[in-house]
Amino acid sequence: MIWNPSEGLHLGFITLRIYSLMFVIAFALGYYITKKIFIKENEDLEKLDTLFIWTVLATLLGARLGHVFFYQWEYFRNNPLEILLPFRFQPHFEFTGFQGLASHGAAIAIIVTIYFYSKNVIKRPMLWVLDRVVIPVACGAIFVRIGNFFNSEIVGTVTQSKFGIRFVRDFYNTQDAVAKTQIQDPDSAYNAIVHEPRFANLLAQVPAKHPAQLYESISYIAVFFILYFLYWKTNAKEKHGLIFGVFLILLWTVRFVVEFVKERQGGIEDSLGLFTTGQWLSIPFILIGLYFLFMAEKPLNQEN
């Protein structure tokens, strides 16, 4: 399969990027799911609005800082303005949007945010909140990886299997596509590489790679339904930390396994070796999840 989607939906003078749309869908579904939970728990929906705003900000800021510190610190330490600005200043000024988000950073930021939210807003135990929040978080992860797929980023390693996909926009960046085709419009340049016989040699150079984003996305669907089932169909929610522990184990195990067929992305793996950066960062989450899985207990005031 040849994968060459446009950067987004062109709506007159603006372009709605598919990646951004997937984030909107993720947050919208997350709000809907959490609202159902709050209604079931007889919680004030005004507290949900606070949780939603705090979580959105924590996700975006945490994911961005996670990418900076875990994956590209050597670059950003010399270009600090680019951490929170959608511009690149080296080697020339360029509008880039916010590129580079790390799910591990988002996870840390969300946990920290939930701590303050549980203490100051909802007045519930932190684990009570986490047991419920991880359900929409798992749902959101599905759509974030679909967004990565449309962006042709976080691709897998080269493969000869039938699952391989030729990511044209991963192999040729925008400058390369324009330079090699002499077509100034990037979308037209990419389309020419894919469809025009005169550029068949360019297309032939694009190798097939594992669609690692789809492997993760499909796996997260299973994680979401397991968590959803535990909350709505079992008594798991009565043990604080149990659903949260299952979430950490399942989601980060998926991430650890899929990393074996992902292209390496740099970061701490360059110094630690053996595993990728994503795998090293997943191990602590899995261990914490195992702790909560086995240590989860009903609160002392819980009636049997």
C-alpha positions as CSV (number, residue, x, y, z in Angstrom):
1,M,0.0,0.0,0.0
2,I,1.2,3.5,-0.9
3,W,0.3,6.1,1.8
4,N,0.3,9.7,0.6
5,P,-2.5,11.6,2.3
6,S,-2.6,15.4,2.1
7,E,-1.7,17.4,5.1
8,G,-5.4,18.1,5.9
9,L,-8.7,19.2,4.7
10,H,-8.4,22.5,2.7
11,L,-11.2,24.8,3.7
12,G,-10.8,27.9,1.7
13,F,-8.1,30.0,3.4
14,I,-7.3,27.5,6.1
15,T,-6.3,23.9,6.3
16,L,-7.8,21.6,8.9
17,R,-5.0,19.2,9.7
18,I,-6.1,15.6,10.2
19,Y,-3.7,15.3,13.2
20,S,-5.4,18.3,14.9
21,L,-8.9,16.9,14.1
22,M,-7.9,13.6,15.8
23,F,-7.0,15.5,18.9
24,V,-10.4,17.3,18.8
25,I,-12.2,13.9,18.5
26,A,-10.1,12.4,21.3
27,F,-10.9,15.2,23.7
28,A,-14.6,15.4,22.7
29,L,-15.1,11.6,23.2
30,G,-13.1,11.9,26.4
31,Y,-15.5,14.6,27.7
32,Y,-18.5,12.5,26.7
33,I,-17.3,9.4,28.5
34,T,-16.2,11.2,31.6
35,K,-19.6,13.0,31.7
36,K,-21.4,9.6,31.8
37,I,-19.1,8.5,34.7
38,F,-19.7,11.7,36.6
39,I,-23.5,11.3,36.2
40,K,-23.3,7.7,37.4
41,E,-21.2,8.9,40.4
42,N,-23.6,11.8,41.1
43,E,-20.8,14.3,40.8
44,D,-21.3,18.0,39.9
45,L,-20.8,18.5,36.2
46,E,-19.2,21.9,36.8
47,K,-16.2,19.9,38.3
48,L,-16.1,18.0,35.0
49,D,-15.5,21.3,33.1
50,T,-12.5,22.1,35.4
51,L,-11.1,18.6,34.9
52,F,-11.5,18.8,31.1
53,I,-9.7,22.2,30.8
54,W,-6.9,21.1,33.2
55,T,-6.4,17.8,31.4
56,V,-6.3,19.3,27.9
57,L,-3.6,21.8,29.0
58,A,-1.7,19.1,30.9
59,T,-1.8,16.8,27.9
60,L,-0.5,19.3,25.4
61,L,2.1,20.9,27.7
62,G,3.3,17.6,29.2
63,A,3.5,15.9,25.8
64,R,5.5,18.8,24.4
65,L,8.0,19.0,27.3
66,G,8.3,15.2,27.3
67,H,9.4,15.3,23.7
68,V,11.9,18.1,24.5
69,F,13.5,16.4,27.5
70,F,13.3,12.8,26.5
71,Y,14.0,12.9,22.8
72,Q,15.6,16.2,21.6
73,W,17.1,17.9,24.6
74,E,20.5,18.4,22.8
75,Y,18.7,20.4,20.1
76,F,16.3,22.4,22.3
77,R,18.8,23.3,24.9
78,N,20.4,25.5,22.2
79,N,17.0,26.6,20.8
80,P,14.8,27.2,23.9
81,L,12.4,29.6,22.1
82,E,11.3,26.7,19.9
83,I,10.0,24.7,22.8
84,L,6.7,26.5,23.1
85,L,6.7,28.5,19.8
86,P,5.4,27.0,16.5
87,F,8.5,28.2,14.7
88,R,12.0,27.0,13.7
89,F,14.8,29.5,13.7
90,Q,17.6,27.2,12.5
91,P,18.9,26.9,9.8
92,H,16.3,29.4,8.7
93,F,13.0,30.9,10.0
94,E,10.1,28.5,9.3
95,F,6.6,28.0,10.6
96,T,6.4,24.4,11.7
97,G,3.4,24.2,14.0
98,F,3.9,22.2,17.2
99,Q,5.8,19.2,16.1
100,G,7.0,16.6,18.6
101,L,4.7,15.3,21.4
102,A,5.6,12.5,23.7
103,S,2.9,10.4,25.4
104,H,5.1,9.6,28.4
105,G,5.3,13.3,29.1
106,A,1.6,13.7,28.7
107,A,1.0,10.8,31.2
108,I,3.2,12.4,33.8
109,A,1.6,15.8,33.4
110,I,-1.9,14.2,33.7
111,I,-1.1,12.4,36.9
112,V,0.3,15.5,38.5
113,T,-2.7,17.5,37.4
114,I,-5.1,14.8,38.8
115,Y,-3.3,15.1,42.2
116,F,-4.1,18.8,42.4
117,Y,-7.6,18.3,41.0
118,S,-8.5,15.6,43.5
119,K,-7.2,17.7,46.4
120,N,-8.6,21.1,45.5
121,V,-11.7,20.5,43.3
122,I,-13.5,17.2,43.5
123,K,-12.3,16.3,47.1
124,R,-12.0,12.6,46.2
125,P,-9.0,10.3,46.6
126,M,-6.5,10.7,43.8
127,L,-6.8,7.0,42.8
128,W,-10.6,7.3,42.6
129,V,-10.1,10.0,40.0
130,L,-7.4,8.2,38.1
131,D,-9.4,5.0,38.0
132,R,-12.0,6.9,36.0
133,V,-9.9,9.3,34.0
134,V,-7.8,6.5,32.4
135,I,-10.8,5.2,30.5
136,P,-11.2,8.3,28.3
137,V,-7.4,8.6,28.1
138,A,-7.2,5.1,26.6
139,C,-9.9,6.1,24.1
140,G,-8.0,9.3,23.2
141,A,-4.8,7.3,22.5
142,I,-6.6,5.5,19.7
143,F,-7.2,8.7,17.8
144,V,-3.8,10.3,18.5
145,R,-2.1,7.3,16.8
146,I,-4.5,7.6,13.9
147,G,-3.4,11.2,13.6
148,N,0.3,10.0,13.6
149,F,-0.6,7.7,10.8
150,F,-2.1,10.5,8.7
151,N,1.0,12.5,9.4
152,S,3.2,9.7,8.2
153,E,5.2,9.9,11.5
154,I,6.4,7.4,14.1
155,V,6.6,4.9,11.3
156,G,7.9,1.3,11.7
157,T,11.0,-0.4,10.5
158,V,11.4,-1.6,6.9
159,T,9.5,-4.9,6.3
160,Q,8.8,-7.3,3.5
161,S,5.6,-8.5,5.1
162,K,2.1,-8.0,3.6
163,F,1.5,-5.4,6.4
164,G,4.1,-3.0,5.0
165,I,3.1,0.5,3.9
166,R,5.2,2.8,1.7
167,F,5.1,6.2,3.5
168,V,5.9,8.6,0.8
169,R,5.9,11.7,3.0
170,D,8.1,10.0,5.6
171,F,10.8,9.1,3.0
172,Y,10.7,12.5,1.2
173,N,10.3,15.6,3.3
174,T,8.5,18.6,1.7
175,Q,11.8,20.3,0.5
176,D,12.9,17.0,-1.1
177,A,9.6,16.5,-2.9
178,V,9.6,20.0,-4.3
179,A,13.3,19.9,-5.3
180,K,13.1,16.5,-7.0
181,T,9.9,17.2,-8.9
182,Q,10.4,20.9,-9.5
183,I,6.7,21.4,-8.5
184,Q,6.3,24.1,-6.0
185,D,3.0,23.0,-4.4
186,P,3.9,20.2,-1.9
187,D,0.7,18.2,-2.3
188,S,1.0,18.3,-6.1
189,A,4.7,17.3,-5.8
190,Y,3.8,14.3,-3.7
191,N,1.0,13.3,-6.0
192,A,3.3,13.5,-8.9
193,I,5.8,11.1,-7.3
194,V,3.0,8.6,-6.7
195,H,1.0,8.9,-9.9
196,E,3.2,10.2,-12.7
197,P,5.3,7.7,-14.6
198,R,8.1,10.1,-15.1
199,F,8.8,10.0,-11.3
200,A,8.5,6.2,-11.0
201,N,12.1,6.0,-10.0
202,L,11.4,8.2,-7.0
203,L,8.5,6.1,-5.9
204,A,10.5,2.9,-6.3
205,Q,13.0,4.1,-3.7
206,V,10.3,4.3,-1.0
207,P,10.6,1.2,1.1
208,A,7.6,-0.6,2.8
209,K,7.6,-0.1,6.6
210,H,5.5,-1.4,9.5
211,P,2.5,0.9,10.2
212,A,3.4,1.0,13.9
213,Q,0.9,3.7,14.5
214,L,-2.0,1.4,13.4
215,Y,-0.6,-1.5,15.5
216,E,-0.8,0.8,18.6
217,S,-4.1,2.3,17.7
218,I,-5.8,-1.1,17.2
219,S,-4.2,-2.4,20.5
220,Y,-5.5,0.7,22.3
221,I,-9.0,-0.2,21.2
222,A,-8.7,-3.4,23.1
223,V,-7.3,-1.6,26.1
224,F,-10.1,0.9,26.1
225,F,-12.8,-1.8,26.0
226,I,-11.1,-3.8,28.8
227,L,-11.1,-0.7,31.0
228,Y,-14.6,0.2,30.0
229,F,-15.8,-3.3,30.9
230,L,-14.0,-3.3,34.2
231,Y,-15.7,0.0,35.2
232,W,-19.3,-0.6,34.0
233,K,-19.6,-4.4,34.3
234,T,-17.5,-5.4,37.4
235,N,-16.8,-4.2,40.9
236,A,-13.2,-3.2,40.0
237,K,-13.9,0.4,40.6
238,E,-14.5,-0.3,44.2
239,K,-10.8,-1.0,44.7
240,H,-8.9,2.3,44.4
241,G,-6.1,2.0,42.0
242,L,-7.1,-1.3,40.4
243,I,-8.3,0.1,37.0
244,F,-5.5,2.6,37.0
245,G,-3.0,-0.3,37.5
246,V,-4.6,-2.3,34.7
247,F,-4.4,0.8,32.4
248,L,-0.7,1.3,33.1
249,I,0.2,-2.3,32.5
250,L,-1.8,-2.8,29.3
251,L,-1.2,0.5,27.6
252,W,2.5,0.7,28.3
253,T,3.0,-3.0,27.5
254,V,1.5,-2.3,24.1
255,R,3.9,0.6,23.7
256,F,6.9,-1.5,24.8
257,V,6.1,-4.3,22.3
258,V,5.3,-2.1,19.3
259,E,8.6,-0.3,19.9
260,F,10.4,-3.4,18.6
261,V,9.1,-2.6,15.0
262,K,9.4,1.2,15.3
263,E,12.2,3.3,13.8
264,R,14.4,4.6,16.6
265,Q,13.7,8.2,17.5
266,G,16.8,9.0,19.5
267,G,16.8,10.4,23.0
268,I,18.0,8.5,26.1
269,E,18.4,5.3,24.0
270,D,21.6,6.7,22.6
271,S,23.2,6.5,26.0
272,L,21.4,3.6,27.6
273,G,21.3,1.2,24.6
274,L,19.5,-2.2,24.6
275,F,16.0,-0.7,24.4
276,T,14.5,2.3,22.7
277,T,13.7,5.5,24.5
278,G,10.0,4.6,24.4
279,Q,10.7,1.2,26.0
280,W,12.9,2.6,28.7
281,L,10.2,5.2,29.6
282,S,7.5,2.5,29.6
283,I,9.1,0.2,32.1
284,P,8.5,2.4,35.2
285,F,4.8,2.8,34.2
286,I,4.4,-1.0,33.9
287,L,6.1,-1.6,37.3
288,I,3.9,1.1,38.9
289,G,0.8,-0.6,37.3
290,L,1.8,-4.0,38.8
291,Y,2.1,-2.4,42.2
292,F,-1.4,-0.9,42.1
293,L,-2.8,-4.1,40.6
294,F,-1.7,-6.2,43.5
295,M,-2.0,-3.5,46.2
296,A,-5.5,-2.2,45.3
297,E,-7.9,-2.3,48.2
298,K,-11.4,-1.1,49.0
299,P,-11.3,2.2,51.0
300,L,-11.7,1.6,54.8
301,N,-15.1,3.3,54.8
302,Q,-16.3,1.1,51.9
303,E,-19.2,-1.1,52.9
304,N,-19.0,-4.7,51.9
